[in-house]
């Protein structure tokens, strides 16, 4: 996992990271609205699973047996590879 301690909701928004919630009980999946969470809890609120999970429940079944998946913005990684492709360091 690429998250570091101290990761905030605002830092995930700025980095283009998406968080997907998945319910272990009913298999419901939802991409979280990070802007809504930021507006509710503040930009400096922790985005770590141990801090977010107690605040969440499944929208479908109201269950709390949920998991979170974090996905970085891959376009920045792909663009970085393109920029470095033309650099010869011989």
SULWOSUL-V582106 format. One record per helix or strand of 2 or more residues. SS is the DSSP state (alpha for helix, beta for strand). FROM is the first residue (numbers start at 0). TO is the last residue. If there is no record, write none. Layout:
BEGIN
SS;FROM;TO, SS;FROM;TO
END
This chain:
BEGIN
alpha;8;14, beta;17;22, beta;28;30, alpha;33;40, alpha;48;54, beta;65;70, alpha;73;84
END
